[in-house]
Amino acid sequence: MTIRRVLCVLPLLLVAVVAVRQREVLADGLGLVTTARWPWLLAAAGVTCLTWPAAACTRQGAVLERLPGRRLLAAQFAAGAANHLLPTGLGASAVNLRFMTVCGLTPARSSAALALYLLAECVGRVGLLGALLVAFPDALPFGSLLPDEAPAGPFLVAGAALVLVLGALAAVRRVRTVVAGFLRTALGEARSVHARPARALALWGGALAFPALQAGVLVLVGRAFGLAVPSAHLAVAYLAATVAVALVPTPGGIGSVEAALVVALVAAGGAAAVATAVVLVFRLLTVWLPLLPGALTLAALVRMKVI
């Protein structure tokens, strides 16, 4: 009981810590809201609300069993808050693993479903970026985002270290057994899901809809501030920036996403001051405003033993 009470309070404490550390960004974003055109911001807020059903759709598509709809949607809202409080998606993954386990899936199948979801999310985001770049090849001058002479040494060292670590793990028989068992389960789950057209449609449709909706929010916020960048170019800038910072281990990409988005919007042709305002308000709508109610939902789900 004591552990459960701590878990109920912990999300709120983490929100307070993150808010205090990012208070200047939060204050700037709130101040800029008053200078934007409200109809566009209201539309952006509405599109933001659609991202949670898209995430729930993808989660449902990753498993054969019918998950409880309302609880699944609430879990995605709570997972969004947890995702902004812990590094590199660990919060959302932990919430959804626990949710699927409570729904009756074994830990192995829950892990396989999570892996399938992450794969679909990655393929959906990168695939959407690739499709837009094919349709709009001049949307983002990537050359202006890269240094003229990028040092290859650190990347070679990191690659060699990764190969050595993987080789050392592969030499351990118990690790090989665990990995082989997980891969068998994951491949079996993937085949079963894709044998059901409704599940496959939910999985890949949601995986494409989520980044498209997020890009739509940025487009609408850009229109609210009169950012002189075409909508398709804004979408490409968002997708490129989020793909670029996907491996940065910061909670919810706080700090890294803002910097990457501002650079991408300026490279796409936007004025630096307006691009900064757009990014701050975009992150206010997608991160900061849902953070407290998401944390409260997470605490409530823990108390109700839904997760």
Secondary structure, DSSP 8 states (H G I E B T S, - for coil): -HHHHHHHHHHHHHHHHHHHHTHHHHHHHHHHHTTS-HHHHHHHHHHHHHHHHHHHHHHHHT-SS---HHHHHHHHHHHHHHHTTSBTTHHHHHHHHHHHHHTT--HHHHHHHHHHHHHHHHHHHHHHHHHHHHH-TTS--GGGGS-SS---HHHHHHHHHHHHHHHHHHTSHHHHHHHHHHHHHHHHHHHHHHTSHHHHHHHHHHHHHHHHHHHHHHHHHHHHTT--S-HHHHHHHHHHHHHHTTT--SBTTTTHHHHHHHHHHHHTT--HHHHHHHHHHHHIIIIIHHHHHHHHHHHHHHHTT--
